[in-house]
Amino acid sequence: MTGLAIMRHSPDKAPRAHVGRSLALLQAGVLVLALAGCGTTGSFPGSDNPGYAELQPASAATTVDIDSLSRVIAAHPRDADAYNTRGVAYARIGSYDRAVRDFSVAVRLDPHNAPAFTNRALAERQMGNSRAAMRDFTAAINANSNHAPAYLGRANLLRSEGQLQPAMNDLDHIIAIHSGVPQQLRAQAYHAKGLIDQRLGNQQQAITDFSNAIDSDPFAAAPYLARGQSYIAVGNYKEAVGDFNSSLNVDAKNPEAWDGLGLAREHLGQKSKALEAYQGALALNPNDPVARRGLGRLQA
């Protein structure tokens, strides 16, 4: 899974040399947002995580990143990008209070810095401040009406609060942006739409959404997992087996995919293979309720 990466303001402009060196240390790119799961569906790319960035353990390299960026800031105290970049480094190690402070300086120096507003919103969500996060996602959108990561972050937050139609509207806006949206982010938007359709019981539309997510990013496990679950819901167990296997080919350590594979094979009457799948789930999570119930049925 990819961790929180850096979003920089005005990506069409060449980075200044003093910021560029620090950005290289942190591998600049677009912000990666984890999407919340639905039911037993894992998130994409994280696990049951409503729009948060993945944490990375503190390391010597991270300390070097922060120290280097602090020197950049000392030399260029009005550089909004440098504060935004250091804020991401703090967020990576879970230092959200410091991250929020840096993102706040970035937006004070540059009130139209949509990436810094979005990054601050994600850090605020990690701190449990959903109201402030919503304000910042909206501020990012006001600063740049085509800033797709802000729409995705706000959609995740709306979805976690049960505001499904406004969330769907934000996701549709991402998909309607014809250029400049990374394929991975577009895939996440389709995946989130599918999770909403699953929640509403619209399984066929969910299958279409997950298929679009897979077309956009065929190397992500979660859309295969989610589509497999929708195939089970409509009784298409053969297709479900294929999707759970595809999910496991990407991430063999997800017990939900083993659960789904067990259920699909059980429905197809493949008892020994179903047992093997349930045992695979229990090897990863000995208390997995789906696998325990499945074994109970098959061993009765």
Protein Blocks (a to p, Z undefined) as FASTA:
>chain_A
ZZdddddehklbccdfklmmmmmmnopaddddddddehjaccdfbghighiacdddddfk
lmmmmmmmmmmmmmmmmbmklmmmmmmmmmmnopamlmmmmmmmmmmmmmmlmklmmmmm
mmmmmnopaklmmmmmmmmmmmomklmklmmmmmmmmmmnopaklmmmmmmmmmmpmghp
afklmmmmmmmmmmmmmmnopamlmmmmmmmmmmmmmmbfklmmmmmmmmmmnopaklmm
mmmmmmmmmmmmbfklmmmmmmmmmmnopaklmmmmmmmmmmmmmmlmklmmmmmmmmZZ
